[in-house]
């Protein structure tokens, strides 16, 4: 479960208005609430697969000139696991009478996550300065970085690129973001990354950033790593919208 969470630990309209450059900054307002949807499909080949959908609410609790404070809480979890020919499913919206024995086992592992609050402090560049999970649950800190990208200090335009380093539980990801389009208030990014540490491999994906708020509207990624001799593929989609 810990490794699963670690791996877990990155608009078209009728008329398009393009712009030459954009300054990316986190510009949340105090009291704003965002709904976050995370979908992940993990495959370990013949050893099995895990599909998971997590819904979260993030509330912006304080905004100052220096930092932005936010609190996030998981509102629902749906998980389907297939390992060594054995299938297990869990849906947090179901009561105990609707869960089988394996579903109740997964509930025992996952329900504490739904009671936890993730308190995050970030700056205007999207850098996560601190994360605290209350009560403390290992690996949940990674959720604080799933909806942010470290922004460059200068304006960006089509062709601009920058790099960012992230580390979770011994796995390091060096990501390179390249601007492919700026239109309709959105900066579109191509993402490539190298994975090292406890696992080695690569990442590819794309992101869409809302210029006015710095919100990660959509992020799609695929990570392929080899860890302890096992090849693992993780396909993820993260979307974030104001409620």
PEDA-V100962 format. One record per residue. N is the residue number from 1. RES is the residue in one small letter. PHI is phi in radians with two decimals (NA if undefined). Layout:
[[N;RES;PHI] [N;RES;PHI]]
//
This chain:
[[1;x;NA] [2;x;-1.08] [3;x;-1.14] [4;x;-1.06] [5;x;-1.21] [6;x;-1.12] [7;x;-1.13] [8;x;-1.27] [9;x;-1.39] [10;x;NA] [11;x;NA] [12;x;-1.93] [13;x;-2.28] [14;x;-1.12] [15;x;-2.17] [16;x;-1.80] [17;x;-1.91] [18;x;-1.66] [19;x;-2.38] [20;x;-1.36] [21;x;-2.59] [22;x;-2.67] [23;x;-1.82] [24;x;-1.60] [25;x;-2.53] [26;x;-1.32] [27;x;-2.32] [28;x;-1.38] [29;x;-1.94] [30;x;-1.03] [31;x;1.69] [32;x;-1.10] [33;x;-2.17] [34;x;-2.06] [35;x;-1.69] [36;x;-2.02] [37;x;-2.09] [38;x;-2.08] [39;x;-2.09] [40;x;-2.39] [41;x;-2.14] [42;x;-1.99] [43;x;-2.22] [44;x;-2.07] [45;x;1.16] [46;x;-1.22] [47;x;-1.34] [48;x;2.49] [49;x;-2.65] [50;x;-2.44] [51;x;-1.97] [52;x;-2.51] [53;x;-2.18] [54;x;-2.13] [55;x;-1.90] [56;x;-2.38] [57;x;-1.98] [58;x;-2.08] [59;x;-1.91] [60;x;-1.42] [61;x;-1.67] [62;x;-2.76] [63;x;-2.29] [64;x;-2.19] [65;x;-1.17] [66;x;-1.73] [67;x;-2.43] [68;x;-2.18] [69;x;-1.85] [70;x;-2.50] [71;x;-2.16] [72;x;-2.13] [73;x;-2.53] [74;x;-1.27] [75;x;-1.84] [76;x;-2.78] [77;x;-2.39] [78;x;-2.20] [79;x;-2.40] [80;x;-2.21] [81;x;-2.12] [82;x;-2.25] [83;x;-2.32] [84;x;0.91] [85;x;1.40] [86;x;-1.82] [87;x;-1.84] [88;x;-2.37] [89;x;-2.39] [90;x;-2.55] [91;x;-2.36] [92;x;-1.16] [93;x;-1.38] [94;x;-1.61] [95;x;-1.51] [96;x;-1.04] [97;x;-1.15] [98;x;-1.66] [99;x;-1.81] [100;x;-1.47] [101;x;-1.08] [102;x;-1.24] [103;x;-1.11] [104;x;-1.19] [105;x;-1.14] [106;x;-1.12] [107;x;-1.05] [108;x;-1.07] [109;x;-1.46] [110;x;-1.71] [111;x;-1.04] [112;x;-1.04] [113;x;-1.12] [114;x;-1.34] [115;x;-1.62] [116;x;-1.52] [117;x;-2.02] [118;x;-1.75] [119;x;-1.79] [120;x;-2.13] [121;x;-2.05] [122;x;-2.36] [123;x;-1.86] [124;x;-1.20] [125;x;-1.56] [126;x;1.50] [127;x;-1.27] [128;x;-1.40] [129;x;-1.53] [130;x;-2.78] [131;x;-2.44] [132;x;-2.36] [133;x;-1.84] [134;x;-2.16] [135;x;-1.22] [136;x;-1.14] [137;x;-2.32] [138;x;-0.95] [139;x;1.37] [140;x;-1.26] [141;x;-1.03] [142;x;-1.09] [143;x;-1.13] [144;x;-1.22] [145;x;-1.76] [146;x;-1.26] [147;x;-2.04] [148;x;-2.30] [149;x;-2.26] [150;x;-1.27] [151;x;-1.54] [152;x;-1.32] [153;x;-1.34] [154;x;-1.60] [155;x;-1.12] [156;x;-2.05] [157;x;-2.46] [158;x;-1.02] [159;x;1.75] [160;x;-1.14] [161;x;-2.54] [162;x;-2.68] [163;x;-2.07] [164;x;-2.57] [165;x;-1.92] [166;x;-2.43] [167;x;-2.39] [168;x;-2.39] [169;x;0.89] [170;x;1.52] [171;x;-1.82] [172;x;-1.83] [173;x;-2.19] [174;x;-1.81] [175;x;-1.84] [176;x;-2.05] [177;x;-1.85] [178;x;-2.22] [179;x;-1.31] [180;x;-1.82] [181;x;-2.85] [182;x;-2.26] [183;x;-2.79] [184;x;0.92] [185;x;1.34] [186;x;-2.17] [187;x;-1.77] [188;x;-1.73] [189;x;-2.15] [190;x;-1.71] [191;x;-2.16] [192;x;-2.32] [193;x;-2.62] [194;x;-2.04] [195;x;-1.90] [196;x;-2.52] [197;x;1.82] [198;x;-1.20] [199;x;-2.44] [200;x;-2.19] [201;x;2.94] [202;x;-2.46] [203;x;-2.35] [204;x;-2.32] [205;x;3.05] [206;x;-2.63] [207;x;-2.44] [208;x;-2.24] [209;x;-1.98] [210;x;-1.34] [211;x;-1.14] [212;x;-1.16] [213;x;-2.08] [214;x;1.35] [215;x;-1.26] [216;x;-1.39] [217;x;-1.15] [218;x;-2.72] [219;x;-2.48] [220;x;-2.09] [221;x;-2.62] [222;x;-2.34] [223;x;-1.95] [224;x;-2.11] [225;x;-2.32] [226;x;-2.02] [227;x;-2.35] [228;x;0.95] [229;x;1.38] [230;x;-1.90] [231;x;-1.51] [232;x;-2.17] [233;x;-2.06] [234;x;-2.23] [235;x;-1.84] [236;x;-2.28] [237;x;-2.38] [238;x;-2.20] [239;x;-2.23] [240;x;-2.47] [241;x;-2.42] [242;x;-1.26] [243;x;-1.50]]
//
